[in-house]
Amino acid sequence: MKKIMSVLMLFAVVGICVACGIANADPSPTALPQVMSATCSNSTLQGDFGTTIGGSIAPPPNNVFVPQAGVAMMHFDGVGGFTQSDFVVINGSPSPGHSVTASGEAVFETGETGTYTVNPDCTGSATINFPGGRVINLAFVIASQGREWHSVVTQILAPSPSGTVVVPAAIRSDGVKLQAAAGVITGSNRDDSARSLWARLLPSPAGGATDSSGRR
């Protein structure tokens, strides 16, 4: 009988301890640590970027979609402004403002300027102003801590005899930040880098175009 009473008392003590533990427990679940989201600003996008361009465009007056490809060198100042030089081919021919010399050297369009705004979530928007009045608006995202940027065209506005027209387009671009050997990119080697990006797609001096791998 004493042994039975001892066992019953032991169970009673254990039950009381468990009840006390439940009563004192935090009823709310343990909060998981929040993942910090990336914070970007205009200064995140800064320096020189080699950019490839691809997609399609429906230029007037036919407004029929044709392929477009190009390269650009962009310099972002880190405070919301940038400059650009580019070379673009539309439907197999250099677009207005671009040309190829007799020796096969690309003549880039220069004098392009723009503004950009970066949001805290690393998305943003930009506007490119071209000589002659053409304007291109972009939406973009920043990746790799500011070393890459990826954009799509949201609108192309072009002057015409009847006024400004909207040019339909489906174009994206991808840029990678450059670093010169000495850590500084000057205006001259910036232009050289842009030419090298396009050189393999231009007609060779001996005739015949080459593809991106150098094959004719």
N, C-alpha and C positions, 0 to 999 in steps of 0.2 A: 504493500500500500504506500509506504514512504517513497519507494522508487517511482511509482506512478505519479504521486503528487509532485515530485521533483521534475519529472518530464513535463508535466502540465505547466508548471511555473516557468520552465525554460522557454516553452513555446509562447507563453504570455509575454515574457520580456522581449523576445525577438519580435513579436507582433507590434509591441509598443514602439520599438526602435524604428521599425520599417514605417509605421504611421508617422512618426516624427520626421523621418527623412523626407517623406512625400509632402508633408505639410510645409517644410522649409525649402523645398526645391523651387527653383525659378520656373514659373509656369510658362514663360515665353521661351521659344526655341533659341538656341545660340545663334546670334547674328553672324552671317558669313562676311568676311572682309570684302569690301567693294573694290572692283578693279578700277583703277584710276584711268580715266579717258585721256587721250592725247590732247594737249592744248597747243594750238598753233596761232600764229599771228603773221602779219606781213613780213616780219623779219625772218620767219621760217623759210620763206622762198627768197633766196638771195644768191647771187652769183651767176655764172654762165652755164647754160643748159644746151646740149645738143639734142635736137628734137626731130622726130620722124612724123610725117603726116600721111594719112591715108583715108580713103573713103570714096565718095562720089558726090557730084554736084550737077545741078541742072541749070547751066548758064543761059541767059537770054540771048537771042530771041526765041530759040526753039524750046527751051525749058525741058529738055530731055536729059535724064540722068546719064552721066558718063563718068568713068573712073578718074580719080585724082590722086596724085602722090607727090610728096615733096619732103624737103628737109629745111630746118631753120636753126639759126643760132640766136638764142634769147639771153639777154642780160637783165636780171632782176636786181633792183637797187635795194631791196629790203624794206622800203617805206611806201610801196604801192605804185611804183612806176617801172617800166621796162622799155628796152629797145630791142629791135629784131631785124635780121636780114634773112631772106628765105629764097628758095628756088622751088618752083612748083610746076608740075606737068599735068595738063588736063587733056584726057583722051589722047595721050601719046605725044602732045606738042607742048612746048613751054607756054605757060599762061602769060597774059599781058603783063609787061613789066619785067619779064625774064627772057633770056636768049642764050644761045650757044654760039661761041665764036667758031671761025673756020677751023681752028685747031682743036675744037671739042671742049673748050673751057666754058664752064657755066658762068653766066653773068647774073649774079644775085640781085634781087630787088632790095634796096636799102632805104633808109629814112623812115622805117616803120616804128611807131611809138605806141605806147599803151599804158593802161592803168589796171591795177588788180587789187582785189580785196580778199583776204584770207580770214575765214571764220575760226572760232576756237576749236571746232571739231575737225579742222583740217580740210574742209571743203572751201570752195571759193568761186569767184567770178572774175572775168577779165574782159577788156575791150581792146582791140587792136585797130589803130588808125593808119590807113595806108595812103601814100601819095596818090592824089587823084580823087580822094573822097570816099573810097570804099571803107566800110567798117565791119569788123567781125566780132561778135560777142561769144564768149566761151563760158562753160562751167567746168570746174576742175577739182581734182583731189590731190593732196600731197601725200607722198609715201616715203618710207625709208628715212624718216627724220629729216625731211627736207632735201634729200638727195635725188628724188624722183618726183615728177608731176605728170598727171594724165588728164587730158581735157577732151571735151566734145564741143563742136560748134552748136550754139543755140540759135544763132541768127546771122545772116550775111545781108548787109545793106549796101547796095551799089547805085551810084548815080546813073541816070539815063536822061535822054532828051525830054521825057515826059515827067521827070522827077525821080525821087528815090524809089527803088524797087527792092523787094525781098527776093533773094536768090535761094531756092530750095537746096539743101545740102545735108549730107550725112557723113560727117568728117570727124575723125578723132586724131589726137596727137599724143605722143609719149616722149617725155624729156628726161634726160639723165644729166646730173651735174658734172661738169668737167673740172679737171685739175691739170694745169700745165706742169711740165717737168720741174720747174722751179717754184711751183706753187702759186704762180701769178699768171693770169691770162690777159694778154694785151689785145688791143684792137686788131693788130696784124695777124697774130696766131689764132685769134677767134675766127677771122675770115678764112684762114687756111684750113681750120678744122671743119668749117661748114662745107668748103669745097670738097674735102676728102670724103665726107659723108655721101656726097652725090656722085663722085667721080666714076664709080663702078657702074652707074646706070646711064652714063652719057655715051654717045657714039664715040668710038675710038678714032684717033686721027687718021688711021688707015681705012676707016669706013667700017660700018657694022656696029650695031649696038651690043653692049654687054649686059648680062643680067647681074643680080646682086652677088653672084658667086664669081663673076668675072668671065663666064662663058658666053660666047656669042650664039 
